[in-house]
Amino acid sequence: MERVLIVGNGYAGLAAARTLSAETALSVTMVSAENCPAYCPHLLPELVAGKKEEGEIFLPRDLEYEAMEIRFRPGARVEKLSARTRTALLSTGETVPFDKALVATGANPWVPENLKPLLSECGNVVALKRIADALALRKFLAQGATRVVLIGAGRVGMLLAEALKDRGVTVSLVEIGPGILATMLQRDVAERLAPVLAQRRHLRIHTGTQIAGFGTDGGKVREVKLSDGTTFPCDIVVIATGVEPNTGFVDGNFPSAEGLSVDNRMETAEPGIYAAGDVVFFETVTGKRDTGQLVVNARTQGKVAARNIAGHKATCPPMFTGNVVKLDPVIAARIGDIDGTDHADFTVDNSFARATMNGNTVTGFQLIGDPESLRGLVPAVLKKFRPEDIADLLAGRPDLGLAPLLLSRGYAWA
């Protein structure tokens, strides 16, 4: 019986396990560094704020691991995965042999060098990425913490700031870059969120500024000092400065600076070693090399990898990158590639969409507004819409939806 090892227990790993559970000729082991079932990471800010309970963010159904008849090993981090010997050394000291493997370990927090000592030495500094981080922050709040300094105004930082708006805390958001959501949106698009953020009385945003130092006492950070002279007293410091693919444990012929490179079967340069989710970088529908981020990407890649591990022939469909941040009552979103040669702007009611173009083809969108007003723009990227198509779509009758335009477009990205 062929032995399959799944390393990681997120969207991609769980999708692969579910797919492989139908394959009776395989013996499947899944290992996870975290000692819990798979969960929705985008709900961690709501877990921090007490808007969700731990059990509410878990992905597997009750007893699903047992029903899949896989060997699930939570709390067993892979220290080294060797493509040559086909073995994985676990943090428990056990060595697990395998014939084929799927690496689905996602990403780790990226922490700037000047913040690493704080993270290791100060008890009230947390890098929010895992469920244990969220529970630690929730405990601080329950113990009376009311002053939060949040370093990083990307997606995680903005989601956490939003989740805390009703908790009676003050959030000081510090961003070294010139604006918020810099990896998602162009600066002038992100600035359209200003009217919504101005209503957040708990939130103070400081962009384009360096951290000059920290005041510590008793193993905790008591204040954060900025280069412009501003000082924030604090009870908690949260680091949300980005992520990097979790590939450091992989030993083999893997170019991994940006993540593990895969083909359209999700196989790496090492035959029999597959990868999926945020740990990989892949070719998007427009030919750009990028990392995952979208849940649908991780799930699709996990399923495709599993089918090929099982001996079937499956290829991954065209993928695009993107992200969404909900700042009630609007969403901020990016879909596809936004660094094309030109763009066109559209408004629908109180919503805004910027279509990025390469030549005369739409390659991506940035969205600010009502999700219902902006529906249908994802298929528009996949179907190679032209800017005039978008104008027709957004000006069309809402009751007709997308069907006429989508059915009339007979070509898509190769």
Number of C-alpha atoms within 10 A of each C-alpha: 9 12 15 25 24 26 25 26 27 25 28 32 32 25 20 28 25 20 18 24 18 12 14 11 12 16 18 24 20 23 24 24 18 17 14 14 19 20 21 14 19 17 22 28 27 21 23 26 23 17 15 14 15 16 10 12 19 16 15 13 9 9 8 13 18 10 11 16 17 19 14 19 17 17 15 21 22 23 16 17 24 15 21 10 12 16 18 25 18 19 14 11 11 11 15 16 18 21 17 20 29 26 27 29 28 27 19 18 17 16 16 11 8 10 15 14 10 19 17 10 12 16 15 19 24 21 22 26 21 14 23 15 17 22 20 17 25 18 13 15 21 13 9 10 17 16 21 22 23 26 21 22 28 20 23 23 25 20 20 24 26 22 21 21 16 12 13 13 18 19 26 22 21 24 25 16 15 12 19 27 24 15 13 22 24 17 14 9 17 19 15 16 17 9 9 12 17 12 9 14 13 19 19 15 15 20 15 13 15 15 19 13 14 18 14 13 10 8 11 19 21 18 20 20 16 17 12 11 9 12 16 18 16 22 19 24 27 21 26 24 21 21 14 17 22 21 24 12 14 18 14 14 11 16 12 16 12 16 24 27 23 20 15 16 20 28 22 22 16 13 10 17 22 29 32 35 32 28 26 29 23 24 18 19 21 21 14 13 13 18 24 24 18 18 19 16 23 27 20 20 31 30 25 27 33 32 19 17 26 18 9 11 11 16 16 16 15 17 22 27 22 22 18 19 20 18 18 12 9 17 17 25 21 23 23 24 26 23 13 15 10 14 19 15 14 15 17 14 9 10 18 19 23 20 26 26 23 17 12 15 19 29 27 28 25 26 26 27 24 19 16 9 16 19 14 17 21 16 13 25 25 22 21 22 22 18 20 12 15 21 15 11 22 22 12 13 10 11 6 10 14 18 9 10 18 17 9 9 13 9 11 14 13 9
